């Protein structure tokens, strides 16, 4: 009972931190960066942090912990598999849209693409996420997937999931810091320099802290063996494929 209570405390904290991340990134880009558009201007770039934080961090993290919710343990796993895959697909689509926003903006303003460490980590994270989703679909949802492949894939899938979340966190906080350095130079536009910690810098730093806290809570949930979904058959550690659920 204590373990279940501890889980739900962490889970509610995870939901609250995720919501706070989305609210903060939206407020930042609305209040200080001028809002949103899709016209090649700086307003189009503003979609990039919003979509990446929402998709690559918040939705991804919540999708990763779905199987840990104790209320799902005694139920048919198939709907939760589909929900897990659907949430992850939505997270991937938002991440790709976020990349499209920044690439289009760079191309419109003749800015080089993929020159910073932030961009390298980010593009690698999305590529790994794409590979993870495709392999998860092939291994855990398709009826033709062999049991031996699912047994081999499951521990890799779990480890890769946590690794992608860690890379997403690194990518987002490095991107926030990079953006703040770019826009808070104190030269034009009446902005104060970053080192004086104007309100925009405080909010950006707070957003980074919230993202780190969210990532740590998700990793805590994923790493606790007491919160793993019990397998109906201890001799078969693999997931049953789509249309072959017996629990």
Buried (B, 14 or more C-beta within 10 A) or exposed (E): EEEEEBBEEBBEBBBEBBEBBBEBBBEBBEEBBEEBEEEBEBBBBBBBBBBBBBBBBBBBBBBBBBBBBBEBBEEEBBEBBEBBBEBBBBBBEBBBBBBBBBBBBBEBEEEEEEEEEBBEBBBEBBEBBEEBBEBBBBBBBEEEBEEEBBBEBBEEBBEBBBEBBBBBBBBBBBBBBBBBEEBBEEEEEEBBEBEEEBEBBEBBBBBBBBBBBBBBBBBBBBEBEEBBBEEEEEEEEBBBBBEEBEE
